[in-house]
Amino acid sequence: MASGSDRNPIIIGGLPSQVPDFDPEETQEWLDSLDAAVDERGRERARYLMLRLIERARERRVAVPEMRSTDYVNTIATKDEPFFPGNEEIERKVLNATRWNAAVMVSRAQRPGIGVGGHIATFASSASLYDVGFNHFFRGKDEGDGGDQVFFQGHASPGIYARAYLLDRLSEAQLDAFRQEKSKAPYGLSSYPHPRLMPDFWEFPTVSMGLGPLGAIYQARMNRYMEARGIADTSKSHVWAFLGDGEMDEPESLGQLSIAAREGLDNLTFVVNCNLQRLDGPVRGNGKIMQELESQFRGAGWNVIKLVWDRSWDPLLAQDRDGILVNKLNTTPDGQFQTYATETGAYIRQHFFGDDHRLRAMVENMTDDQILHLGRGGHDHRKIYAAYAAAKAHKGQPTVILAQTVKGWTLGPNFEGRNATHQMKKLTVEDLKRFRDRLHLPIPDKDLEDGLPPYYHPGEKSEEIQYMHDRRKGLGGYVPTRVVRAKPLALPGDKAYATAKKGSGAQKIATTMAFVRILKDLMRDKEIGKRFVPIAPDEYRTFGMDAFFPSAKIYNPLGQSYESVDRELLLAYKESPTGQMLHDGITEAGCTASLIAAGSAYATHGEPLIPVYVFYSMFGFQRTGDQFWQMADQLSRGFVLGATAGRTTLTGEGLQHADGHSQLLASTNPACVAYDPAYGYEIAHIVKDGLRRMYGETADGRPGEDVFYYLTVYNEPIVHPAEPEDVDVEGILKGLHRIKPGGKGEHSAQILASGVAVPWALEAQQILADEWNVKADVWSATSWNELRRDAVEVEEHNLLHPEEEQRVPYVTQKLQGAEGPTLAVSDWMRSVPDQIARWVPGTYQSLGADGFGFADTRGAARRFFHIDTQSIVLGVLTELAKEGKVDRSLLKQAIDRYQLLDVAAADAGEAGGDA
């Protein structure tokens, strides 16, 4: 055997062999002892001794590297399990009633003429995991704080409804209206956790898999942020996220584990329901998903608690002196365990225990039925309680509980552990009878044979129901419950927006900087300044927000333990435990999760926060659009800034940075109020109105509307004019206002432009007047999306109210009577301005940046897409020619005069300007 000095000087498994050995004789004695243990007692005994040494080393704070995974047994030893404070018999009765009602609700939803579907197998596997939480851990909101935040696994919603029914929170009529939200209104229940659809019940939308884990991490972080900044006492709040092992394949599920560990979020617990199945089959048929997840979570710095086996395994493991049973558990793949879940006790005796005489001896006194009921830890209330208690007590790290269960547990042999169980929605009469018998419920056969299967309720005065109410009262109220305690904010007046309304004078600034200046003034406001939460993905300097570093500072719970390299500069990078700015790194997904958590704080904790998330425009709705739907569902509010917007404005960056479509994507989200402003004074009015709508008092007395504002702003410097005295504020907010009427000219036209295209339109207006005898009015279309939304609402009203005076869309009203054809132009694809085409009176045409972006000068890119100043001139002349007002020969003259077929002939345009 090679001695320590003979080994290669490398690091193996985290153990540095290059470190000098100052006592080789002592080292050799330890090595000899290990060799003796292997030779005399076998490898399994030696392995056990090594593991105990590692355990003792950690107890003595010796820095031993973490193991990636541990044996396929429970992390918490039987001797270390705490006293279980509940009445397990009553809790089992409660759970049986909940299981029944959840399954029956879904089965009844499949009745003839309805057939809306549902899922029962997920809750069947996780029912005990939830029940222990409801009975002993989940804090409600009755004490006046936010309680615990529980992210329920989306497919388990029937079980949550079923428990609420037992507690008289939901009626039988509501259970029968599952997934029939409109046809059975007001009784309809949403398919999954949807706060927007059930705003008094659900808090967090989770069924878009992967977003629940991500959201839970940033919710736990937001809780710490709010406490650090003195906004809310969240010290009692714990975040629980119930997830599926198949769900952990989603990149979002595991992608942000490191931030939870880095910031020591011990207020966070993941509970991963490891039923070993995805929607169609095993998660890791040839492997072991629990071992894999343990490695990933441990490597990320989490505390891992494995809950693998129930108490029936304890006697077997206690007699496993040589580790043969543990080895068998370690080496059996998940696919085989799923087979065992569907087979007989005799099959398990033969195929699991039959390989080795020592294994056979362990179960020789057990019946086949006893072997069959060797269960999984996720169904054992005492084991679950021990895991939850350990998670709550653990300090300094987030905890993940990996709980092994059987998908479809208790539903019978046609459901349990079957590959197709996720898609099975209806129980036959025989299934129902077996299910009833398994749950020991007093439901006669005739009630199962005639008509729809009944719900079961043991009675309001029964000990089960009284027990449930008592437990929830002791824990501070019912869960899930969404409560809005926040009051409308005292919003700043016009003074806060005065700088923006003055314009930029002779200085050229980008609309991004115009917004940042407004934000800086708002953050100084004594009433609401501290409630702003700036969020950016490692791009604050790009957006000109580094000026905030010295005063607002970057939030870091550990503070700044190093000397910043730019500490001598005025705008030095500054971190602080009480910092206001969230600098989440290069992760748009993480930033959006922060946005959602901050934007829903008014409901979660009763304290409004005003998130302002600024990002590269291309990486918003395109990259994290699913999360913006999650934001809408969670009723979050705030400002979303698509900076460096436009297909041609972010010069030099090229295809994957050139955003010409996010406004179109934004138009698909009903909660998104989207604007594309051109000038600072427009931004001022939009921001002011956004604060009013989201954080002021609504007409019906509620504190704000459940919307969020999306502004696309640019990095191209332009001169911002002062606000006109006769400014059309209504037009700015509704989406269209005229900024400069045409002068003299024989023919008339209208030019509608948005964002960075407004200056091109104004230049084109001058050229048309000077060179082509055309007077063109220029309009700033601050929101194509809002104009369309208004028009659609008007048409809907007119459709359903033909007897009333027919309404007219706002865009039609504004352009009614305007002379000449209308040409729309923007730095977006034509589909964006084309949204309003059908409601514009007269001839309408658009120019747009359709196609892939590319790197070049702004001028060349705009000439290529034919949206530049000269192309606008040609566009107006073309529409006039179509109407017979000018000769078509003028069009070729314009093309030749401006060299519109030669991209290289275009003026390069304004260069630079990150913000």
ABEGO torsion letter per residue (X at the ends): XBBAAABBBBBBGGBBAABBBABAAAAAAAAAAAAAAAAAAEAAAAAAAAAAAAAAAAAAGBBBBBBABBBBBBABBAAABBBBABBAAAAAAAAAAAAAAAAAAAAAAABBGBGAEEBAAAAAAAAAAAAAAAAAABBBAAAGBAEBBBBBBAAAAAAAAAAAAAAGABBAAAAAABGBAAAAOAABBBABBBAAABAAABABBAABBGAAAAAAAAAAAAAAAAAAAGABBAAABBBBBBBBAAAAABAAAAAAAAAAAAAGBAABBBBBBBAGBBAABBABAABBAAAAAAAAAAAAGBBBBBBABBAAAAAAAAABAAGAAAAAAAABBAAAAAAAAABBAAAAAAAAAAABAAAAAAAAABBAAAAAABBBAAABAAAAAAAAAAAAABBGBBBBBBBBBBBGBGAEAAABGBAAAAABABBBAAAAAAAAAAAGBBBBAAAAABEBBBBBBAEAABAAAAAAAAAAAAAGEBOBBBBBABBBBBBBBAAAAAAAAAEAEABBBBAAAAAAAAAAAAAABAAAAAABBBBBBGAAAAAGAAAAAAAAEBBBAAEBABBBAAAABAABBBBBAABABBBAEBBAAAAAAAAAAAAAAAAAAGBBBBBBBBBBAAABAAAAAAAAAAAAAAGBBEBBBBBGBEAAABBGAEAAABBAAAAAAAAABAABBBBBBABAAAAAAAAAAAAAAAABBBAAGBBEBBBBBBBBBBABBBBBBBBBAABBAAAAAAGBBBABBBBBEABBBBBBBBEAAAAAAAAAAAAAAAAAGBBBBBBBBABAAAAAAAAAAAAAAAAABAABBBBBBAAAAAABGBBEBBBBBBABBAAAAAAAAAABBEBBBBBBBBEBBBBBBAAAAAAAAGABAAAAAAAAAAAAAAAGABBAAAAAAAAAAAGAABAAABBAEBBEGAX
